[in-house]
Amino acid sequence: MDIHPHKNGIQPGIWVNLVIALVCLLFITAFLLLPLFIVFTEAFNEGVLVWLKSVGDEETLAAFKLTLLVSAIAVPLNTVFGLAASWALAKFQFWGRNIIITLIDLPFAVSPVVSGLIYVLLFGLHGWLGPWLDKYDIQIIFAVPGIVLATIFVTFPFVARELIPLMTEQGTEEEQVALTLGATGWQTFWRVTLPNVKWGLIYGVILSNARAMGEFGAVSVVSGHIRGITNTLPLQAEILYNEYYFTAAFAVASLLSFLAVITLILKSLAEWNTQRILRSSK
């Protein structure tokens, strides 16, 4: 008697795997590939020349430049913070360590709109520091500094959150050996710690940059939507769409989507390298 009814057929576990893979494929198609296809289709609906004219508009170019400027300021600052925080939290034990880890995760829990409102409360004309800033003609809200601050707040966990588990898993043995051989703290960091986490660092920087370029909620609150001055690319796309310039809006959205696809490719490469290094170190 055959006690293996599935001997000549597909095992039940394989069917489960196929169903899960199909569901994942359907979700990816519905929520990632289809929206991207629609965005690019609508962006080039009237031809390449119209697309070039839309993205070459003076206000759109100003939004593009501002987006790059904000990312160029926020990402390096968060990189420095992420390195310092992850090194301290992963390599040392001290009182308040868990509190700092919780605070690092705070932007993940707080709505971006709420974080923008916090900066308005702090630096707005009727905020806590508003009268003092107005006295010295310093403008933060409805200006570039406010956009930078809001972007830093919503993106600063990404680098630290990628490096803390990586540094913790690697331990402190190599650093201790370097110190025993006479290396200074800075030499140990630059020649031992940093090379070991470089791909994780790149991965965190890529994620931080992607969020900085695509941030909408917090930036929308603090920007004031001043055309050609405080509008980033996401805000510019919203304004164009609300004013029924659909082709131009989708052209700006396609530009953001293109940047997102490049970021996704770089992210995948960095993630693959990080996993490869971890496997080789075991």
C-alpha positions as CSV (number, residue, x, y, z in Angstrom):
1,M,0.0,0.0,0.0
2,D,1.3,3.5,-0.9
3,I,1.7,5.5,2.2
4,H,3.1,8.5,0.4
5,P,0.1,9.9,-1.5
6,H,2.1,12.9,-2.8
7,K,5.1,10.9,-3.9
8,N,4.5,11.4,-7.6
9,G,3.0,14.9,-7.3
10,I,3.7,18.3,-5.9
11,Q,4.2,18.3,-2.2
12,P,1.7,20.4,-0.1
13,G,4.6,22.6,1.1
14,I,5.4,23.5,-2.5
15,W,1.8,24.5,-3.1
16,V,1.9,26.8,-0.1
17,N,5.1,28.4,-1.4
18,L,3.6,28.9,-4.8
19,V,0.5,30.5,-3.4
20,I,2.6,32.9,-1.2
21,A,4.8,33.7,-4.2
22,L,1.7,34.5,-6.3
23,V,0.2,36.7,-3.6
24,C,3.5,38.6,-3.3
25,L,3.7,39.0,-7.0
26,L,0.1,40.3,-7.2
27,F,0.8,42.8,-4.4
28,I,4.0,44.0,-6.0
29,T,2.2,44.4,-9.4
30,A,-0.8,46.2,-7.9
31,F,1.0,48.5,-5.5
32,L,4.4,49.1,-7.1
33,L,4.7,48.2,-10.8
34,L,1.2,49.4,-11.8
35,P,1.5,52.8,-10.1
36,L,4.9,53.3,-11.7
37,F,3.6,52.4,-15.1
38,I,0.7,54.8,-14.8
39,V,2.9,57.6,-13.6
40,F,5.3,57.2,-16.6
41,T,2.5,56.7,-19.0
42,E,0.7,59.9,-18.0
43,A,4.0,61.8,-17.9
44,F,4.8,61.0,-21.5
45,N,1.2,61.0,-22.7
46,E,1.7,64.1,-24.8
47,G,5.2,63.3,-25.9
48,V,8.8,63.7,-24.8
49,L,8.9,67.4,-25.8
50,V,6.0,68.2,-23.5
51,W,7.7,66.2,-20.7
52,L,11.0,68.1,-21.2
53,K,9.1,71.4,-21.2
54,S,7.3,70.4,-18.0
55,V,10.4,69.4,-16.0
56,G,12.3,72.3,-17.5
57,D,9.8,74.8,-16.1
58,E,11.4,77.5,-14.0
59,E,9.4,76.7,-10.8
60,T,10.0,72.9,-11.3
61,L,13.8,73.5,-11.7
62,A,13.8,75.6,-8.6
63,A,11.9,72.8,-6.7
64,F,14.4,70.3,-8.0
65,K,17.4,72.4,-6.9
66,L,15.8,72.9,-3.5
67,T,15.2,69.1,-3.1
68,L,18.9,68.4,-3.9
69,L,20.0,71.2,-1.5
70,V,18.0,69.9,1.4
71,S,19.2,66.3,0.8
72,A,22.8,67.5,0.5
73,I,22.5,69.2,3.9
74,A,20.3,66.7,5.8
75,V,21.9,63.4,4.7
76,P,25.6,64.2,5.7
77,L,24.4,65.5,9.1
78,N,22.4,62.4,9.7
79,T,25.3,60.3,8.5
80,V,27.6,61.9,11.1
81,F,25.0,61.5,13.8
82,G,24.2,57.9,12.8
83,L,27.9,56.9,12.9
84,A,28.4,58.5,16.3
85,A,25.2,57.1,17.8
86,S,25.7,53.6,16.5
87,W,29.3,53.5,17.6
88,A,28.5,54.6,21.1
89,L,25.4,52.4,21.5
90,A,26.9,49.2,19.9
91,K,30.4,49.3,21.4
92,F,29.7,50.7,24.9
93,Q,27.4,50.0,27.8
94,F,26.2,53.0,29.8
95,W,23.2,54.3,31.7
96,G,20.5,55.7,29.5
97,R,21.4,53.6,26.5
98,N,17.9,52.2,26.0
99,I,16.5,55.7,26.3
100,I,18.7,57.0,23.5
101,I,17.7,54.0,21.3
102,T,14.0,54.8,21.9
103,L,14.5,58.4,21.1
104,I,16.2,57.5,17.8
105,D,13.1,55.6,16.8
106,L,10.8,58.6,17.7
107,P,10.5,59.9,14.1
108,F,9.2,56.5,13.0
109,A,6.3,56.8,15.5
110,V,5.5,60.5,15.1
111,S,3.5,61.6,12.1
112,P,5.5,63.8,9.7
113,V,2.8,66.4,9.9
114,V,3.0,66.5,13.7
115,S,6.8,66.9,13.4
116,G,6.3,69.9,11.1
117,L,3.8,71.4,13.5
118,I,6.4,71.0,16.3
119,Y,8.8,73.2,14.4
120,V,6.0,75.8,13.7
121,L,5.3,75.8,17.4
122,L,9.0,76.4,18.2
123,F,10.1,78.8,15.4
124,G,6.9,80.3,14.0
125,L,6.1,83.9,14.4
126,H,3.8,83.2,17.3
127,G,5.8,80.3,18.6
128,W,8.1,80.0,21.6
129,L,11.2,81.4,19.8
130,G,9.3,83.3,17.1
131,P,9.5,86.8,18.7
132,W,13.2,86.5,19.4
133,L,13.9,85.3,15.8
134,D,11.8,88.1,14.4
135,K,13.7,90.6,16.4
136,Y,17.0,89.6,14.8
137,D,15.3,89.1,11.3
138,I,16.0,85.3,11.4
139,Q,13.4,83.3,9.4
140,I,13.2,79.6,9.8
141,I,9.6,78.7,9.2
142,F,8.4,79.3,5.6
143,A,12.1,79.3,4.5
144,V,14.8,76.8,3.6
145,P,16.2,76.4,7.2
146,G,12.8,75.1,8.4
147,I,12.6,72.6,5.5
148,V,16.1,71.4,6.3
149,L,15.3,71.0,10.0
150,A,12.1,69.1,9.3
151,T,13.9,66.8,6.8
152,I,16.7,66.1,9.3
153,F,14.1,65.1,11.9
154,V,12.2,62.6,9.8
155,T,15.4,61.1,8.3
156,F,17.9,60.9,11.1
157,P,17.0,57.3,12.3
158,F,17.9,55.6,9.1
159,V,21.7,55.6,9.2
160,A,21.7,54.8,13.0
161,R,19.1,52.0,12.6
162,E,21.1,50.3,9.9
163,L,24.5,50.5,11.8
164,I,23.5,49.6,15.3
165,P,22.5,46.0,14.7
166,L,25.5,45.6,12.3
167,M,28.1,46.9,14.8
168,T,26.5,45.0,17.7
169,E,26.7,41.7,15.7
170,Q,30.4,42.4,14.9
171,G,31.3,42.8,18.5
172,T,34.4,44.6,19.9
173,E,37.1,42.0,19.5
174,E,38.8,43.7,16.5
175,E,38.7,47.1,18.1
176,Q,40.2,45.7,21.3
177,V,43.0,44.0,19.4
178,A,43.8,47.3,17.6
179,L,43.9,49.2,20.9
180,T,46.2,46.5,22.4
181,L,48.6,47.0,19.5
182,G,48.8,50.7,20.2
183,A,46.2,52.2,17.9
184,T,44.4,55.3,19.2
185,G,40.7,55.6,19.4
186,W,40.4,57.6,16.1
187,Q,42.8,55.2,14.3
188,T,40.7,52.2,15.5
189,F,37.5,53.9,14.3
190,W,38.8,54.9,10.8
191,R,40.8,51.7,10.1
192,V,38.8,49.0,11.8
193,T,35.3,50.0,12.7
194,L,34.4,52.1,9.6
195,P,35.7,49.6,7.0
196,N,33.7,46.8,8.6
197,V,30.4,48.7,8.3
198,K,30.9,50.7,5.1
199,W,28.2,48.8,3.1
200,G,25.7,49.1,5.9
201,L,26.6,52.8,6.1
202,I,26.0,53.2,2.4
203,Y,22.7,51.4,2.8
204,G,21.6,53.7,5.5
205,V,22.7,56.8,3.6
206,I,20.7,55.6,0.5
207,L,17.5,55.2,2.6
208,S,18.0,58.5,4.3
209,N,18.5,60.3,1.0
210,A,15.4,58.6,-0.5
211,R,13.3,59.8,2.4
212,A,14.8,63.3,2.3
213,M,14.0,63.7,-1.4
214,G,10.5,62.3,-1.1
215,E,9.4,63.8,2.2
216,F,6.0,65.6,1.9
217,G,4.2,65.9,5.2
218,A,6.7,67.7,7.4
219,V,8.0,69.8,4.6
220,S,4.5,70.8,3.5
221,V,3.8,72.2,7.0
222,V,6.9,74.3,7.4
223,S,7.5,75.4,3.8
224,G,4.6,77.8,3.2
225,H,4.3,76.6,-0.4
226,I,6.1,79.6,-1.8
227,R,6.5,79.1,-5.5
228,G,10.0,78.9,-6.7
229,I,11.4,79.4,-3.2
230,T,10.2,76.8,-0.7
231,N,8.5,74.2,-2.9
232,T,10.3,70.8,-3.2
233,L,9.5,68.3,-5.9
234,P,6.7,66.5,-4.0
235,L,5.1,69.9,-3.2
236,Q,5.5,71.0,-6.8
237,A,3.8,67.9,-8.0
238,E,0.9,68.4,-5.6
239,I,0.4,72.1,-6.7
240,L,0.5,71.3,-10.4
241,Y,-2.1,68.5,-9.9
242,N,-4.4,70.7,-7.8
243,E,-4.3,73.3,-10.6
244,Y,-5.2,70.6,-13.2
245,Y,-1.9,70.6,-14.9
246,F,-2.0,66.9,-14.9
247,T,0.7,66.2,-17.5
248,A,3.2,68.5,-15.7
249,A,2.3,67.0,-12.4
250,F,2.9,63.5,-13.6
251,A,6.2,64.7,-15.3
252,V,7.4,65.9,-11.9
253,A,6.2,62.6,-10.3
254,S,8.0,60.6,-13.0
255,L,11.2,62.5,-12.1
256,L,10.7,61.5,-8.4
257,S,9.9,58.0,-9.4
258,F,13.0,57.8,-11.5
259,L,15.1,58.9,-8.6
260,A,13.3,56.4,-6.4
261,V,14.1,53.5,-8.9
262,I,17.8,54.5,-8.9
263,T,17.7,54.6,-5.1
264,L,16.1,51.1,-5.0
265,I,18.8,49.7,-7.2
266,L,21.6,51.2,-5.1
267,K,19.8,50.0,-2.0
268,S,19.6,46.4,-3.3
269,L,23.3,46.5,-4.2
270,A,24.3,47.8,-0.8
271,E,22.1,45.3,1.0
272,W,23.6,42.4,-1.0
273,N,27.1,43.5,-0.2
274,T,26.3,43.8,3.5
275,Q,24.8,40.3,3.6
276,R,27.8,38.9,1.7
277,I,30.2,40.5,4.2
278,L,28.3,39.2,7.1
279,R,28.3,35.6,5.7
280,S,32.0,35.8,5.0
281,S,32.8,37.0,8.5
282,K,31.0,34.0,10.1
